[in-house]
Amino acid sequence: MNAQPRLHRILGHSGFAAVLICSAGSLAATPPVDGDWKASSLVAAARLQETFYNSTTMSSRQGVNSSDFAQAGEEMVDTFFSGEFAAVGRSLTFSAGTLSGDVSGTYTLGTRGRVRLSVEGDSLTAYVNVSGDTMILPLAGENDLEATVVTRLPATLSHADLAGDWTVVGMKLPDDLTETYYNSVSETTRQGPASTDFAQTNETLVDVFFSSPPAMEIISFTLDAAGNITGDL
């Protein structure tokens, strides 16, 4: 069975996903994970937040996308992502049940590739492949989503070790929203970024959309034993 992780991408009309599949093998035992690892995380906002303005009380309040809406005397004047979009790298060391490095905690090995983590009071489950060199860790919080791929660092590394054909699959996420406002006095519209703009006097928020479309990008390249790169890069 191929133990190398495979990335499958799904791009639909209203959403997209990247699915990383690792073989856990046919054995119940999870391979040892002791050693140095590098974690790469993609963090994305999980929801939208909305700002409502009450023209009677001249006050504003914030709510959360699908669970809230404008009440009597209110109108929505702004909407924005609940969290930041970011790519985060961390160095980790697994040793005899203790996790150290950029993150501190403990771990135990479960069955079928499960690695139980206790980090800063949170209980998490990572999944390691049968070769014991790749882990995946999906996280879903109240405001953020995080997908983490953890790879074991080699004891040594040379150009010859990396020689061969490679494929990079990238996910492009819009990091802002664009809002359209209508001015009932001048009968004109204008657009502004959701992160820094909101409805002004006589304006109404009439549209919100992604500043750029989500997309997947695939790049292929070749490394040779001398360290030269050819292909799409």
C-alpha positions in Angstrom: 0.0 0.0 0.0 1.3 3.5 -0.9 2.1 5.3 2.3 2.7 8.7 0.7 0.1 11.3 1.4 -2.2 12.4 -1.4 -4.0 15.7 -1.9 -7.4 15.7 -3.4 -9.1 19.0 -4.2 -12.8 19.8 -4.5 -13.9 23.1 -5.9 -17.7 23.8 -6.1 -20.1 26.7 -6.7 -20.4 27.7 -3.1 -17.3 26.3 -1.4 -14.1 24.3 -1.9 -12.0 21.9 0.1 -8.6 20.3 0.1 -8.4 16.8 1.4 -5.1 15.2 2.4 -5.3 11.4 2.6 -2.6 9.4 4.4 -2.5 5.6 4.6 -2.7 4.3 8.1 -1.7 0.8 7.0 -3.3 -2.5 7.8 -1.8 -2.8 11.3 -3.5 -1.6 14.5 -0.2 -0.2 15.9 0.7 3.4 15.3 4.3 4.0 14.2 6.6 5.8 16.7 6.7 9.6 16.2 9.8 10.5 18.4 12.0 13.0 16.6 12.0 16.5 15.2 9.0 17.7 13.0 8.0 20.8 11.1 4.3 21.9 11.2 2.8 24.0 8.4 -0.7 25.4 9.1 -3.2 27.2 6.9 -5.5 29.4 9.1 -8.8 30.7 7.7 -11.8 32.6 9.1 -14.7 30.4 9.9 -17.5 32.9 9.7 -18.6 36.5 9.1 -19.4 39.1 11.6 -21.9 41.9 11.0 -22.3 45.4 12.4 -25.9 46.8 12.8 -26.7 50.5 13.4 -29.8 51.6 15.2 -31.0 55.0 13.9 -33.2 55.5 16.9 -30.7 54.9 19.7 -27.8 56.0 17.5 -25.8 52.9 18.6 -24.2 50.0 16.9 -23.8 46.3 17.7 -22.1 43.3 16.2 -23.6 39.9 15.5 -22.6 36.6 13.8 -23.6 35.8 10.2 -26.3 33.1 10.1 -27.4 33.4 13.7 -28.3 37.1 13.6 -30.1 39.7 11.5 -31.2 43.4 11.6 -33.8 44.1 14.3 -36.4 46.9 14.4 -34.9 50.2 13.7 -31.6 48.7 12.6 -29.8 48.3 9.4 -26.6 46.4 8.5 -23.7 48.8 7.8 -20.7 46.5 7.7 -19.6 42.8 7.5 -16.2 41.3 7.9 -14.3 38.1 8.5 -14.2 36.8 12.0 -10.5 36.1 12.0 -7.3 36.6 10.0 -6.0 34.5 7.1 -2.5 33.2 7.7 0.1 30.6 7.1 2.0 29.5 10.2 5.1 27.4 10.6 6.1 25.7 13.9 9.0 23.4 14.9 8.1 20.5 17.1 9.9 17.7 19.0 8.2 14.5 20.1 10.1 12.6 22.8 8.9 9.9 25.2 5.4 11.3 25.5 6.5 15.0 25.8 5.9 17.6 23.1 8.2 20.6 23.0 9.5 23.3 20.7 7.1 26.1 19.5 4.3 24.2 21.2 4.4 22.4 24.6 2.3 19.5 25.8 2.1 15.7 26.0 1.1 13.0 23.6 0.1 9.3 23.5 -0.2 6.9 20.6 -3.6 5.4 19.8 -4.6 2.9 17.2 -4.8 3.2 13.4 -2.4 6.1 13.1 -4.0 8.3 15.9 -1.7 10.5 17.9 -3.5 12.0 21.0 -2.2 15.5 21.9 -2.7 17.5 25.0 -1.7 21.1 24.2 -2.4 24.1 26.5 -5.4 22.4 28.0 -6.9 21.3 24.6 -7.2 17.6 23.6 -6.4 17.1 19.9 -6.0 14.2 17.6 -3.5 14.0 14.8 -3.2 11.2 12.2 0.2 9.8 11.1 0.8 7.8 8.0 2.1 4.2 8.1 5.6 5.4 7.2 5.7 7.6 10.3 6.8 10.7 8.4 3.7 12.8 7.9 0.9 13.8 10.2 -2.3 15.8 9.6 -4.2 17.8 12.2 -7.6 19.4 11.4 -8.9 22.0 13.8 -12.2 23.9 13.9 -12.7 26.8 16.3 -15.5 29.3 16.9 -13.9 31.9 14.6 -11.1 30.0 12.8 -10.4 26.9 10.8 -6.9 25.4 10.7 -5.5 22.7 8.6 -2.0 21.5 9.7 0.4 19.2 7.9 3.4 18.0 10.1 6.4 16.4 8.4 9.3 14.6 10.1 12.7 16.3 9.6 15.4 14.1 8.1 18.6 13.6 10.0 20.5 14.9 7.0 19.5 16.4 3.7 21.3 16.8 0.4 20.4 17.9 -3.2 20.5 14.3 -4.3 17.8 13.5 -1.6 15.5 16.0 -3.3 16.2 15.2 -6.9 13.1 14.3 -8.9 9.8 15.5 -10.2 7.6 17.5 -7.8 4.1 18.9 -7.8 2.9 21.8 -5.6 -0.8 22.2 -5.0 -1.7 25.7 -3.6 -4.9 27.0 -2.2 -5.7 30.7 -2.8 -8.2 32.2 -0.3 -9.7 35.6 -0.5 -8.5 37.6 2.5 -11.0 40.4 2.4 -14.6 41.2 1.3 -15.8 44.0 -1.0 -18.9 45.9 0.0 -21.2 48.0 -2.2 -23.1 51.0 -0.7 -26.0 52.9 -2.2 -26.5 56.6 -1.4 -30.2 57.4 -1.4 -29.5 61.2 -1.8 -27.0 61.2 -4.6 -28.5 57.9 -6.0 -25.0 56.6 -6.6 -23.1 53.5 -5.5 -19.6 53.0 -4.3 -17.4 50.0 -3.3 -14.9 49.6 -0.4 -13.0 46.9 1.5 -15.0 45.3 4.3 -12.0 45.3 6.6 -11.8 49.2 6.7 -15.0 50.5 5.4 -18.7 50.9 6.5 -21.8 52.7 5.5 -21.7 56.5 5.7 -24.5 59.1 6.0 -27.4 58.4 3.7 -25.8 55.1 2.6 -27.1 51.6 2.7 -25.1 48.4 2.4 -26.6 46.6 -0.6 -24.0 43.9 -1.5 -21.1 41.9 -0.1 -18.8 39.6 -2.1 -15.3 38.1 -2.0 -12.5 40.4 -3.1 -11.1 37.6 -5.2 -12.4 34.1 -6.0 -11.1 31.0 -4.1 -8.8 28.9 -6.4 -6.5 26.0 -6.6 -3.1 26.4 -8.3 -0.9 23.5 -9.4 2.8 23.9 -10.2 5.1 21.2 -11.4 8.9 21.3 -11.3 12.0 19.2 -11.4 15.0 19.3 -9.0 18.3 17.7 -10.1 21.2 16.4 -7.9 23.1 19.7 -8.5 20.4 21.8 -6.9 19.0 23.2 -10.2 15.2 23.8 -10.6 13.3 23.6 -13.9 9.6 23.6 -14.8 6.9 26.1 -13.7 9.1 27.8 -11.0 
